[in-house]
Amino acid sequence: MGFDITRRRTFLSTFAGAFAALSISPGRSFRAAATAGPIVSFFVAGVRFQSTVAGLDAGILVRIIPSEFDGKRSYMVRTMTDELIGYAPRSTVPVLHGLEDRPARLSTANYHAVPWKRFEVTIES
């Protein structure tokens, strides 16, 4: 009887391991391929220095426009109606080079948050 329990335990542990390997690995790679995710996400800087743009909601399209500030490259964040929301933070400027033509959306719009966390932009692939 002890022999049967040992064989059963070995069989069940082998079966469980094989089942886990077959079910988890393809699912992870499939989900990773199905959801490409954002390329870059950042909070808009300089919001408190701009006049507040009313009516911005999460999910709306915005434009990332190359510009120059104090002799250095920068990126403006504007609505589709050309209202200035703010700027990309200095730390994200090198990352944004070449991504100006990608779709960008406000992923967060919270008028009650501190100015540097009020609007978040996500650039998708």
Helices and strands as residue ranges (DSSP letters): H 2-34, E 38-43, G 47-49, E 61-69, E 72-79, E 84-87, G 90-92, H 93-96, E 104-109, G 115-117, E 119-124
